[in-house]
Every structure is written in C-alpha cells, then in structure tokens.
Amino acid sequence: MTEALPPKTCSIDRLVTKEDDIAKVLAGSKTATRRNGRYADPGEIMELSGKQFEVTRVYRQSLGELSDEHVQSEGFADLEAYKNYILSMHAGMPWLPQMQVWVHEFKAI
C-alpha cells in the first residue's frame, strides 16, 4: 500500500518551466525534477511544447541522499553540477543535507 500524499502546494503546469529544463525533458535526458513543494500526483499529465508526460512517481528525498545517478535523471552529469545549478537559481540558499525535497518522476506518453 502506498503512503497517502499531502495536498499539492502548486500545480503541475509550474513543475518544469525553465527553457533549458524543458529542452532536457523534450530530449529525454530529464525524467525527474525536484521541488520544495509537491506539484503533481502520480498519473497526472504534464504538457510541454505539445508533448505529454505522465508523472509516474512522487516521493520525498533529502539533499544528503542525492547521488550522481539521481541527478542524471535531472539531466546533469554529476551531483556537483546539479548543486551548482540549484544554488545559482536560489541565491543565499544553503545546501543542507537534511533538507527534504519532493521528487517528481515522469515519462513521455
């Protein structure tokens, strides 16, 4: 039995919004995104540039759990590149290993 998810904090149309991230999703190199809040339910459909993607899994993860393999699903070569990208977007944000994020995994349909 899967654990019940708390209410969403944002809508799925805000899940992937940066042009470079959209390009990665469309190219198939980005199949997950991590957010502070929960933007989608499993089974929901995200549309980008006329293509549809189904959210397959939503779960919590701490920044300290992230590995190179995890961030490759985000379209990054390694954890250091991902960390630098995130910190460049959120000026002044500390990278705290215990900080929890929501992982949204998706696939093209």
Phi and psi in degrees as GROMACS dihedral restraints (atoms count N, CA, C in turn):
[ dihedral_restraints ]
;  ai    aj    ak    al  type     phi  dphi    fc
    3     4     5     6     1   -86.3    20    10
    4     5     6     7     1   149.6    20    10
    6     7     8     9     1   -72.8    20    10
    7     8     9    10     1   138.7    20    10
    9    10    11    12     1   -66.2    20    10
   10    11    12    13     1   137.5    20    10
   12    13    14    15     1   -91.1    20    10
   13    14    15    16     1   147.1    20    10
   15    16    17    18     1   -70.5    20    10
   16    17    18    19     1   168.6    20    10
   18    19    20    21     1   -58.4    20    10
   19    20    21    22     1   150.5    20    10
   21    22    23    24     1   -67.1    20    10
   22    23    24    25     1   149.6    20    10
   24    25    26    27     1  -103.0    20    10
   25    26    27    28     1    -9.2    20    10
   27    28    29    30     1  -155.8    20    10
   28    29    30    31     1   175.0    20    10
   30    31    32    33     1  -101.3    20    10
   31    32    33    34     1   157.1    20    10
   33    34    35    36     1   -59.0    20    10
   34    35    36    37     1   -28.0    20    10
   36    37    38    39     1   -67.9    20    10
   37    38    39    40     1    -9.7    20    10
   39    40    41    42     1  -102.7    20    10
   40    41    42    43     1     2.6    20    10
   42    43    44    45     1   -65.4    20    10
   43    44    45    46     1   -49.4    20    10
   45    46    47    48     1  -127.5    20    10
   46    47    48    49     1   110.7    20    10
   48    49    50    51     1  -126.5    20    10
   49    50    51    52     1   -22.0    20    10
   51    52    53    54     1   -74.6    20    10
   52    53    54    55     1   136.2    20    10
   54    55    56    57     1   -55.5    20    10
   55    56    57    58     1   -42.5    20    10
   57    58    59    60     1   -67.6    20    10
   58    59    60    61     1   -34.4    20    10
   60    61    62    63     1   -69.5    20    10
   61    62    63    64     1   -40.9    20    10
   63    64    65    66     1   -59.9    20    10
   64    65    66    67     1   -43.9    20    10
   66    67    68    69     1   -60.8    20    10
   67    68    69    70     1   -39.3    20    10
   69    70    71    72     1   -65.4    20    10
   70    71    72    73     1   -41.3    20    10
   72    73    74    75     1   -63.3    20    10
   73    74    75    76     1   -47.6    20    10
   75    76    77    78     1   -62.9    20    10
   76    77    78    79     1   -33.1    20    10
   78    79    80    81     1   -80.5    20    10
   79    80    81    82     1   -10.6    20    10
   81    82    83    84     1    87.1    20    10
   82    83    84    85     1     5.1    20    10
   84    85    86    87     1   -90.3    20    10
   85    86    87    88     1    -9.9    20    10
   87    88    89    90     1  -121.3    20    10
   88    89    90    91     1   114.8    20    10
   90    91    92    93     1  -122.4    20    10
   91    92    93    94     1    10.5    20    10
   93    94    95    96     1  -154.2    20    10
   94    95    96    97     1   155.3    20    10
   96    97    98    99     1  -144.4    20    10
   97    98    99   100     1   144.3    20    10
   99   100   101   102     1  -109.9    20    10
  100   101   102   103     1   135.3    20    10
  102   103   104   105     1  -137.0    20    10
  103   104   105   106     1   158.5    20    10
  105   106   107   108     1   -66.9    20    10
  106   107   108   109     1   -33.5    20    10
  108   109   110   111     1  -114.1    20    10
  109   110   111   112     1   179.3    20    10
  111   112   113   114     1  -100.4    20    10
  112   113   114   115     1   119.7    20    10
  114   115   116   117     1  -106.3    20    10
  115   116   117   118     1   -12.4    20    10
  117   118   119   120     1  -155.1    20    10
  118   119   120   121     1   159.3    20    10
  120   121   122   123     1  -104.4    20    10
  121   122   123   124     1   150.9    20    10
  123   124   125   126     1   -56.2    20    10
  124   125   126   127     1   136.6    20    10
  126   127   128   129     1    96.3    20    10
  127   128   129   130     1   -17.7    20    10
  129   130   131   132     1   -69.8    20    10
  130   131   132   133     1   152.7    20    10
  132   133   134   135     1  -108.5    20    10
  133   134   135   136     1   129.8    20    10
  135   136   137   138     1  -107.0    20    10
  136   137   138   139     1   136.4    20    10
  138   139   140   141     1  -115.9    20    10
  139   140   141   142     1   127.9    20    10
  141   142   143   144     1  -132.0    20    10
  142   143   144   145     1   123.1    20    10
  144   145   146   147     1    49.0    20    10
  145   146   147   148     1    41.7    20    10
  147   148   149   150     1    79.8    20    10
  148   149   150   151     1    -0.6    20    10
  150   151   152   153     1  -105.3    20    10
  151   152   153   154     1   146.8    20    10
  153   154   155   156     1  -107.7    20    10
  154   155   156   157     1   144.3    20    10
  156   157   158   159     1  -134.2    20    10
  157   158   159   160     1   132.6    20    10
  159   160   161   162     1   -98.7    20    10
  160   161   162   163     1   131.6    20    10
  162   163   164   165     1   -73.7    20    10
  163   164   165   166     1   122.0    20    10
  165   166   167   168     1  -101.9    20    10
  166   167   168   169     1   -24.7    20    10
  168   169   170   171     1  -156.5    20    10
  169   170   171   172     1   140.4    20    10
  171   172   173   174     1  -136.3    20    10
  172   173   174   175     1   124.4    20    10
  174   175   176   177     1  -156.5    20    10
  175   176   177   178     1   165.4    20    10
  177   178   179   180     1   -89.3    20    10
  178   179   180   181     1   149.2    20    10
  180   181   182   183     1  -153.1    20    10
  181   182   183   184     1   144.4    20    10
  183   184   185   186     1   -90.4    20    10
  184   185   186   187     1   153.1    20    10
  186   187   188   189     1   -60.3    20    10
  187   188   189   190     1   -32.0    20    10
  189   190   191   192     1   -67.5    20    10
  190   191   192   193     1   -19.5    20    10
  192   193   194   195     1   -83.3    20    10
  193   194   195   196     1   -15.4    20    10
  195   196   197   198     1   -62.6    20    10
  196   197   198   199     1   138.1    20    10
  198   199   200   201     1  -125.0    20    10
  199   200   201   202     1   171.1    20    10
  201   202   203   204     1   -55.9    20    10
  202   203   204   205     1   -40.7    20    10
  204   205   206   207     1   -61.3    20    10
  205   206   207   208     1   -42.9    20    10
  207   208   209   210     1   -59.6    20    10
  208   209   210   211     1   -48.1    20    10
  210   211   212   213     1   -76.9    20    10
  211   212   213   214     1   -15.5    20    10
  213   214   215   216     1   -65.7    20    10
  214   215   216   217     1   -31.0    20    10
  216   217   218   219     1   -69.8    20    10
  217   218   219   220     1   -14.9    20    10
  219   220   221   222     1   -90.8    20    10
  220   221   222   223     1    -4.5    20    10
  222   223   224   225     1    92.0    20    10
  223   224   225   226     1    18.7    20    10
  225   226   227   228     1  -113.3    20    10
  226   227   228   229     1   149.4    20    10
  228   229   230   231     1   -68.2    20    10
  229   230   231   232     1   -39.3    20    10
  231   232   233   234     1  -155.7    20    10
  232   233   234   235     1   171.9    20    10
  234   235   236   237     1   -60.2    20    10
  235   236   237   238     1   -40.2    20    10
  237   238   239   240     1   -61.6    20    10
  238   239   240   241     1   -42.6    20    10
  240   241   242   243     1   -63.9    20    10
  241   242   243   244     1   -41.8    20    10
  243   244   245   246     1   -64.1    20    10
  244   245   246   247     1   -47.5    20    10
  246   247   248   249     1   -58.9    20    10
  247   248   249   250     1   -45.1    20    10
  249   250   251   252     1   -61.6    20    10
  250   251   252   253     1   -40.6    20    10
  252   253   254   255     1   -62.6    20    10
  253   254   255   256     1   -49.7    20    10
  255   256   257   258     1   -61.6    20    10
  256   257   258   259     1   -46.4    20    10
  258   259   260   261     1   -67.3    20    10
  259   260   261   262     1   -28.4    20    10
  261   262   263   264     1   -71.7    20    10
  262   263   264   265     1   -27.7    20    10
  264   265   266   267     1   -83.3    20    10
  265   266   267   268     1   -25.6    20    10
  267   268   269   270     1  -121.4    20    10
  268   269   270   271     1    78.9    20    10
  270   271   272   273     1   -54.2    20    10
  271   272   273   274     1   131.3    20    10
  273   274   275   276     1    83.2    20    10
  274   275   276   277     1    -4.6    20    10
  276   277   278   279     1   -74.9    20    10
  277   278   279   280     1   128.7    20    10
  279   280   281   282     1   -80.2    20    10
  280   281   282   283     1   150.8    20    10
  282   283   284   285     1   -95.4    20    10
  283   284   285   286     1    98.5    20    10
  285   286   287   288     1  -105.1    20    10
  286   287   288   289     1   119.7    20    10
  288   289   290   291     1   -53.6    20    10
  289   290   291   292     1   -31.6    20    10
  291   292   293   294     1   -83.5    20    10
  292   293   294   295     1    -9.4    20    10
  294   295   296   297     1   -64.3    20    10
  295   296   297   298     1   131.1    20    10
  297   298   299   300     1   -96.2    20    10
  298   299   300   301     1   138.5    20    10
  300   301   302   303     1  -127.5    20    10
  301   302   303   304     1   163.1    20    10
  303   304   305   306     1   -96.7    20    10
  304   305   306   307     1   126.7    20    10
  306   307   308   309     1   -97.2    20    10
  307   308   309   310     1   129.5    20    10
  309   310   311   312     1  -118.1    20    10
  310   311   312   313     1   112.7    20    10
  312   313   314   315     1  -100.3    20    10
  313   314   315   316     1   143.3    20    10
  315   316   317   318     1  -147.9    20    10
  316   317   318   319     1   164.0    20    10
  318   319   320   321     1  -141.8    20    10
  319   320   321   322     1   153.2    20    10
  321   322   323   324     1   -68.7    20    10
  322   323   324   325     1   144.9    20    10
